[in-house]
Amino acid sequence: MTKYGQAFAVGLQSNLVYRWNFGVRSVFWFFHLVVVYILWGAAYAGNPSLGGFSFAQTLTYFVVIFVLQFFIGAFNEDYQISEDIRNGLINQFLLKPINYFAYRLSVFAAARVVSGAFGLLALLVALPFFRGYLDLPHDAWRIALGVPAMALTAIIQFSIAYCFGLLAFWFLEIQGFVVLSMAVENLLGGQIVPLDLLPHGVFNVVRFLPFFYQAYFPAAILTGRRGFDFAVQGLAIQAFWAFFLVCLAEVVWRRGLRHHTAAGG
Amino acid sequence: MISISRYLQIWLASARYSLVRATMFRGDLAIWATVELFWISVNVVMVAVIYSHTPTVAGWSLYEMLILVGTSMLIQRFLMGFFWSGIFEMGRNVRNGMFDFILAQPGDPLFMASTRKLELDGLLNSVVAAGLVAYSARKLGLHPGAADLALYAFMVACGVVIHYSALVMAMSLSFWVTSSQGVEGSYFTVMEFSRLPREALKGVAGVVFVWIIPAVVVSNAPAREILHGFEPEWALGLCAATVAWFLIAVYVFRRGLMRYTSASS
């Protein structure tokens, strides 16, 4: 087993310790879905479709968005990285032949396996309530393109969280930046409203931003909100952003290390 | 037994300390004020997007809904500004024994714990939330009189007390549960319902979130005061909920306090 495989295994164990936190998060998720159901149900009352989509399609979109977050969303990786830097724990990685990005990515993957399992569990509990409202298309190409889109989304989400965590090289407190970016990411990532309901001009700008590929894009492919051509084009743009953000993470890491002072014995 | 004027003196001293602290960390204040502003904007954008596709939601027009959302935000900003930091730290202080410091202070522990810090960023953004309510009322051609505004302010204060009580109850769990990190999420989840119009909740949700947990009443009652004038049933319902929730919160806190074993044990 490689060293990153070991990191993944240790990550699995340490995240299982926090299984109750993920369980509680799943309960919150269910209540959040109830709010979405009530709000959008009221918006759809008397309207068979909004923006060309039915209530079932929109509710399905939000359910998929929430489940995806459990599998590929970055929860508190930025905080963990900033704590490593602030507490000096990062020093141990500088002395060993370990790539910190790869190590953190392994731990992130392990955490998502655990949280994903809880996400599925929450979905199974919620399914009897929402089954009648779910409307998933069955095209095989949606799975074929949706899975790589999900993988790239995970890399984008992790890389952004990684870069924010590295801000701790320069700033003592980064939580303000993190919550600020969370507001932007939630809105432009399509977690607040499906982005296809935005005005056409705004949508055409937003689709070139990395946030678009943080949640909306894979959910739109899987739930049938976008067609094949759009998905293929989007996948290319998403691959560019994933590559760009991984490179940016490396640049920020190198520049941050120049600011870092390792103290202690 | 110390008098109300003594408590006022203590609170003013805490407020003065918080102001000095905020001016020492101006960058931090600016970032957190921007964070709060962004989250208000996210909610406004969500409402605007929904209403760009439908004229009403549960019988509420765009500007009526903005009064509701603005009121909900106003209550939450006041809670954040006056009480959040103190109550949030309570959980951590109970876990690590630092709550001894609160118990050693000359006053009621709940008062001392929850009024230690003022957060200026939350209070600054309460102006933005109030501005949203005023702007929406103006767009609706409403001209509430002094009595209506006084009643609105009173109802907002009642809402703050209910939010405060909910948060105290959530954080009091730390007296019983060792690992209650993230429990504040339960407060945010429940209070998400306060941005929904009463008419949108039907069936079980209408019973639970209107009558059992007054999340909907908290924001709907003051918003309706501005929109429709004095409605005795809403005002009385809100007052009753305020008294009941505050008493329950104090009871839960005191029961929890009896379990506190301090740092020395």
Interface residues (C-beta under 8 A of the other chain):
Chain A: W20 N21 V24 R25 F28 F31 H32 V34 V35 I38 L39 W40 G41 A42 A43 Y44 A45 G46 N47 L50 G51 E173 G176 F177 V179 L180 A183 V184 N186 L187 I192 V193 L197 L198 P199
Chain B: D28 I31 W32 T34 V35 F38 W39 S41 V42 V45 M46 V49 I50 S52 H53 T54 V57 A58 S179 Q181 G182 V183 G185 S186 T189 V190 E192 F193 L196 P197 E199 A200 L201 A205
